[in-house]
Amino acid sequence: MWNNNKPEAPAPSPSAAAPPAPHTPAPTPTESRVPGVPPGVSGVRTNGPVARDLACLGASLTIKGQITGEEDLQIEGKVEGPISLSGHRLTVGRSARLHSEVTAREVVVYGHASGNLRARERVEIKKDGEVTGDIVTSRISIEDGAYFKGHIEIERGKTKAEAEHEEEKSPAGVSAN
């Protein structure tokens, strides 16, 4: 009853068997569970904004041409040409130099931007930021020490249905204004 007389399967050869895995203790609650984060530092954000995709163009890059995207973008280099990030945020870094027509959900300027800015939600010009061009947005913030030369048009809040109806009426790439 307790003794099975079944023949045993042959044991795998030592070369085919995987080496035993070294024993690693489970992390304690104070240890990090995120690779690359030092022990004792929590890898989980308890408060703060939700992480979003962010693309970065470094300070040594010069781009001439059109930029479009479906993610937030931070620019530290030089860009000449239109930038379209509908529904996303453009951050013009401290070392950035833009000569662009910009369309985005939100634009934050720490560096230099030359050209018109169109932001559906808001434009912020930080204390060392410089903007030369017209701005069309719903909200704007210009800190003390910032430089701005141009015109500002504040769009009144539209309902979602009005905005969708206006987009349907205007041909692609043409502003309804």
N, C-alpha and C positions, 0 to 999 in steps of 0.2 A: 504494500500500500504506500509506504513512504519511499520506497526504493524503486525508482523508474529504471528500467533496464534499456532505455533508449540509447543508441550509440551517440556519443557527443560529436558535434561538428568539429572539424579540425581547427585548431587555433591559428589565427592569422600570423603570418611571418612578422618578425620584429621590424623589418624595414617597411612593411605596409601599415603597421599600426602608428597612429599619431602619437607624438610624444605627449606625456601628461602636461596639462596646462598648469602653469605656476599658480599657486594659491594667492589670490588678491583679496584682501578683506573688503567688505562692502564699506562705502564711504559713510562716515558718521554725519550727523546732521550739520555739523559745522564745517565739514570739508566741501569743497567745490565739486559739483557734478558736471560742470561744463569744461571741456578740454581747453587748455590755454589760460584758464582763470586761476590765479593763485589760491591755495588752500586758505580757508577762513573767509574768503570773499564769496558771497552768495552769487550764484549764476542766474538767479531769478530776480527780475525787477518787480518790486512791490508797488511802486508808484511811479508814474511818468507816462509819457505818451507811448502809444502803441508803435512798435518798430515797423518802418515801412522800407520798401526797396529804395536804395539811394545809390545813384551813379555819381562818380566824381571824375572831373577832368583836372589833372594836376597842373601846377604852376608853370611847368616847362612846356606845356602843350599850346600850340597855336592852331586853331581850326578856322578854315575859310570854307563856308558852305552852310547848308541848312541842317539844323538839328531838330529832330522830332523824337518823342518818346512817350512811354506809358509808365514812367517812374519819376520819382523826385530826382533832381539833378543839382549838384554843387559844382560850380566852376571856379577854378583858381587861376586859370591861364587866360589866353587871349582868344576871343571868338569874334569873327566877322561873318554875319549872315543871320537869317531869321531863326528864332528858337520857338518851337511850339510844344508845350507840355500840358495840353488840355487836361484839367482835372488833377494836376500835380504841382509841386512846389519847385521853384527855381531859387537857389541861393547863389548870389554873386559874392564870392569870397573876397577877402581883403586884398589879395594880389591880382584879382581878376580885372580884365579890361574888355568890356563888351562894346561892340558896334553892331547892335542888333535890334530888330523889331521883335519884341517878346510877347508871347501869349501863354498864360499859365493860370492856374487857380490862385496861386499865391507867389509873390516875388519879394525876396528879402535881399537888400543891397548893402554889403559891407565895403565893396570896392567901387569901381567906376563902370557906369553903364551909360552909353550914349545911344539913343534911339527911343522909340516909343514903347511904353510898357502897358500892356493890357492884362489886368488880373481880375478874374471873376470875383474873388473874395477880398483880397487885400494886398497892399503894397507897403513895405516897411523900408525906410531909408535910415540906416543906423548912423551913429555919430560921425564916423569917418567916411561914410558912403557919399558918392556923387552920382547924380542923375541929370543928364541933359537930354530932354525930350518930353513929350507929352505923356501923361498918365491917365488911364481910364480904369476905374476900379470902384468897388462898393465901399471900401474902407481904406484909409491911409494913415500912416504914422511916420512923421519926420522928426528924428531926434535932434536935440540941440547939437550944433556943430556939423550937421549934415549940409550938403550943398545940393540945391535943386534949381534948375532953370528950365522952364517950360510951362505948360498949362496942365491943370488937373480937372478932370471931369468925374464927378461922383455919380455913379449910377444908383438909382433907387432900387431897393430890393424888389425883385420880380418873383412871382410865384413860379413854381417849377413848370406848371402847365403853360404859362405865358412864355417862359424861356424856350420850351420845346417847340411851341407854335411859331415863335420868331425864327428859330433855326430852320424849321421846315420851309418857311416862306422864302428865306434868302438863299441864293445859289451858293454852292460850296466855295469856300475861300473868300466870300464877299461879306463884308460887315453890313448889318442891317441899319446902321446909322447913316 
